[in-house]
Amino acid sequence: MIRFLLIVAGVLCGLALVGLSEGRVGHLRAFAPQMVPGWAAPVDNGATLWRGRARGLRPMGLPVESDVTWRFARLGAPGAVWSLSAVAEGLTGRAELGLPLARDRAKISDGRAEILLGDWPGLVRGVALDGLLTVSDLRAKLALPGRSLRSFDADLRWTGARVQGQDIGTGEMTVLSDQGGGWRAPFSLAGDVITVSGTLEGRFGAPVAVLEVRIEDAGEMPAEWQAALDRVARKDGISWVVRRDLDLSQDWPLL
């Protein structure tokens, strides 16, 4: 999700930087192709700074291509604001992007998304996931022109959660940024099969995050799950504990 937002913001901010406020991408392609950078390839010919669409965006790390639209919403004291929306297989989302006149930073706010996990390949290799992942209250700040992320906060909720066809309950995660350039995402999952708690944390600009997770049998864990955990996790009483580095820059699946 973080990388997806960086690309969306980059496309729109890039349009401003190449001066498309009075023309269309198609005009530049026809009469000044040298002015159209490589990142603009997915942008429709009719797109302008004020409204447009980019098709087939697939940031590394997401398993599906997305179509993104933008529309100028308003001009206020902080600067210009656009409404963004994204649609892909199993994904719908929207947010607002604010860009001050100085164009040295961008702010994403009021981000919301719904992801049908069953429509995507599994996040974990060889493991089928299902259910609805809801993202709410997403906020992010980016430094320009480098598009480096300075903060990212969001709430995530996984309802109707299923693993390998087995109902496992409801999961929650909160992504929190700190003032020192780090981020932390505590998460939990509770149901009749397993209970899970843990954290994922890292630093902005660094591809590797640290995953720590504790899994307990809630009374109905299948024997094959227990055997699999015995192979990959450390047993601690009635729990299995996993601690590992996770490279968030790699392509799907992440695990």
N, C-alpha and C positions, 0 to 999 in steps of 0.2 A: 504493500500500500504506500509506503514512504517513497519508493522509487517511482511508482505510478504518478504520485502528486508532483514529484520533481519534474517529470517529463511534461505533464500538463501545464505546469507553471512556466516551464521553459519555452514551450511552443507559443504561449500567449505573450510572454514578456519579449520573446524574440521577434514577434510580429511588430511590437512597438519599436524595437531597436532598429528594424530595417525600414521603418517609415511607411507602413501600409495604411495609415489612417485615411488617405485620400484615394487609394486604389485597391485593386484586388490582386491576389496571388497570381491569378492567370495572366494579368497584364505584365507583371514582372517576368513571368516565365516566357512570355512571348517576345518582349522587347528588351529585357535586361536580365537574361538568365544568370549572369554572373553575380547578380545581387540576391539570388535565392539560395540560401544555405542548404546543406544536406538535410538538416533536421526538419525542413519544411516539406519534404516529399509526401507525407501523409495528408497535408492540408489541401482541402478542396480549392479549385480555381476561383470560386466565387467568394472565398473567405476574405474578410477585412479585419482590421483591429476591433471593429465594433461587434461583429458577429461572424460566425463561421463554424466549420466542422473539420476535424481531422479523423481520418479513418484508419483502422487497422493498427493502432498503437499497441505495441506489445513490449512493455518494459521488461528487462531481464528479471526473472524471478516470478513473473505471473504466467499462468499456463494458457491464457486466452487473449485474443486480440480485442481491443476496445475501440469504440467510436466515441469521440469527445466533441461536444458542442459548447460554444461560449457565446454570451450575449452581454453587451454593455448594459449595466443596471442603473448606475447613478454616479454622480460626482459629488463628493462631500469634502469636509475639512481634511480628512486623512488622505484623500486622493481619489482615484477612479476605482470603481468596483465592478467586476463582471460576475455573472452567474454562470457556473459550470455544471455540466451534466455528463455522465458517462454511462454507456450501455454496452454490455458484452454478454456472452453466453453465461447465464447464471449470475449476472452482476448488474445492478442499477445503483447509481450514486449521484450525488449533487453536492455542491459547495459554493462558496463565494471566494473570489480572489481579489484582494485589494492591492493596488499598485500606486505608490505616491509619485508625485511629479518628479521627484529626484531620481526615481527608478533605481535606487540603491538597495531596495529590499522589497519583499512581497509578503503578503499575509493571507493565509487560507483560513477561513472560518466557517462555522455552521456546517461542517461536513457530515454527511450521512450516507450510508450505503447498506445494501442488503446483498448477501452472497449465498447462493444455493450451493452448498459444498458438494452435493451429489452430482452437480453438473460439471465439476472440475476434476481433473486427475488428483489423486491423493497427495496431500502434503507430505506424507511419510511413504517412502517407496514400498509398494506392495500392500498398503493398508488402505482400504476403502473408507472414506469419511462421508457422513451425510448430516443433514440438518440445516438450519438457517443461521448464518452468522450476520449479526446486525452491528453496524458501526455507527456510533452517535457522538455528538459533541466533539468532532474532530477539529483540531486547531493546529496550525503550523506556521512557522516564520522561516523565511529564506533570505539569504544574503545574495545580492546581485552585483555584477553579472554572472558570477560563478555558480549561482543556484545551489549554494551549500546550505544544508539544513541547519538551523539554529535552535529550533524547538519543535516538538511534536507531541501532542496530547490527544487522547481519544479513549472512549469507552467501547468495549466489545462484549457482546453477549451471544452465546451459542445455545440455541434452543433446539429441541428435538434431536439432540446429539446422538449419533450412531457411529460405531466403529465395527467394521466387518459385519454389518447388519444387526449388531447388538445395541439396544438402547442403553445409553450410559448416563442420561440425566441432562443437566444444564451447566454450562461453563461460562465464566466471566473473566475478563482481563481489563485492566486499566493501564494505559501507557502514560507515564509521567516524565516530564523533562526537569532537569535541575539547572541552576545558574552556571555550573561549571562545564557545560557541554556534554553532560551525560544524560542517559535516559534509563528508565527502569519500568518493567511491566510485570507486576504481580498478577498471578492468575490462579483460578481454582475451578474445580468441577466436582459436582456432587450427584450421586445417584445410588441405585441399588446394587450396581455391579462393582464400581470402584469409586474411590475419592482421590482427588488429585489436588496438590497445591505446589506452587513453585514461583520462580521469577525468571525473567529473561532480561538481561541488562547489558548495556554497551555504551559507546560514545559516538556522537555524531561525527561522520567522516571516517569512522573505522568500520570495516566490513564484518568483523568478527564480534559476536555477542556471546555471553556466557549463559548457558541454560542450566538451571538447577530445578529438579522436580522430584517430588515424593509421591509415590503411588501406594495406596492401601487397598486391600481386598475389603469391599463393603459387604461381602457375604455371598455374592453370586458370580464371582470372577471365574470364567471358564478355565479349566485346567491347562489348556494350551497357552492361554495368556500368561499364566503363572510360570510355565516352562520357558516361554520366550523372555520374560522379565528376568528369570534366573540367569539367562545367558548374557544379557546386555546391561544389567543393573546390579548394584550392590545391595545385598539383603541387610536390613536394619530392623530387627525384631519382626513385626508384622508388615513392615513397609519395604518397598524397593526404592532406592535412591539413585538418581542419574545426575551426573554433572559432566557437561561437555561443552566444548567450544562449538559454536554454530556460525558458519560462514553465510551471512545474509546476502552476499553478492552472487552466490551461485544460482544456477537456473533451477527450475522446478523439477523434481521435488527437493525440498530443503533438507530432508532427513532420509 
